[in-house]
Amino acid sequence: MRSTTWWLARRLALAVLVVVGAATVAFGALQLVPGDPVHVMMGGAAPSEEVYERTRHELGYDQPLPVRYGEFLGQLLRGDLGQSYQLHQPVADVIGSQLWPTVQLALAAFGLAFVVAAALAVTTAGRRSGWRRVASAAELLMISTPGFWVGVLLLTFFSFRLHLFPVAGGDSLAGLVLPAATLAIGLIGVFAQVMREGLERALEQPFVLSARARGTGETAVRLRHALRHALIPMVTLSGWIVGSLLGGAVLIETIFSREGLGRITATAIAGRDLPLVTGVAVVAATIFALLNIAVDLLYRVIDPRMKEVVR
């Protein structure tokens, strides 16, 4: 128990460093963007000298970079994400209002990818057939196809030509279908390959032979016995999955003009809205760090031998 508590404390400390590091990278990257940040935030307008200097002072740009970074870090450690330069609202409120559309998109994409990938893996694992070769080729194509290109194709065909789904925006289920499908395409290829490999290993285990000896049908063996063991490697992918969903949301929400963290992040970067960009980076890094801790804890439950591994 004591070793587990010490391990968890170390992982939480590392998670804090990851979050601070992500915020620091976001802070530094925005400092490297060319152009005057005050002019960018004013939309390229030419303000009077008095307005310009007052704005620089209010935003702290009249201070040296180390001083600005120190103030930024102190504010972050107090849990204060600041106020958006462009929206003139607390960053926490902006992120809170945009978080659910992104979560909704991510969950829909994950659910679609999981169901399609499981179907492909269950029907092709351990079988040397033409369908297996077709499925493998399709998976490779899905992995290598850029998401933005898929989004444009889906919009062109299903929205502009067939008029089955809204072209942009929309909070309805119909407005979620194309963005979720676009975000799921790349995940389907990866999920299917990982599940198939896990299924093929599981189908060679003694418990599968025992189930077949009891007269269990092949479909039942695959769905009820082998599939759950094949899902264990998916736990390892959870960090990558979250990163793909959050990163993909930036592009997908922009293409489909959806509300969400991805769209406001793209807008904030273009407008050099430092508090909002760093706020989103902190939230994303926090989710990623906590998820990795949860995955390690889950592995320690699945495999007790992991408790003896020194981290």
Secondary structure, DSSP 8 states (H G I E B T S, - for coil): -HHHHHHHHHHHHHHHHHHHHHHHHHHHHHHHSSS-HHHHHTTT----HHHHHHHHHHHTTTS-HHHHHHHHHHHHHTT---B-TTT-SBHHHHHHHHHHHHHHHHHHHHHHHHHHHHHHHHHHTT--SHHHHHHHHHHHHHHHS-HHHHHHHHIIIIIIIS--S-SS---SSHHHHHHHHHHHHHHHHHHHHHHHHHHHHHTTSHHHHHHHHTT--HHHIIIIIIHHHHTHHHHHTHHHHHHHHHHHHHHHHHHTT--SHHHHHHHHHHTT-HHHHHHHHHHHHHHHHHHHHHHHHHHHHH-GGGGG---
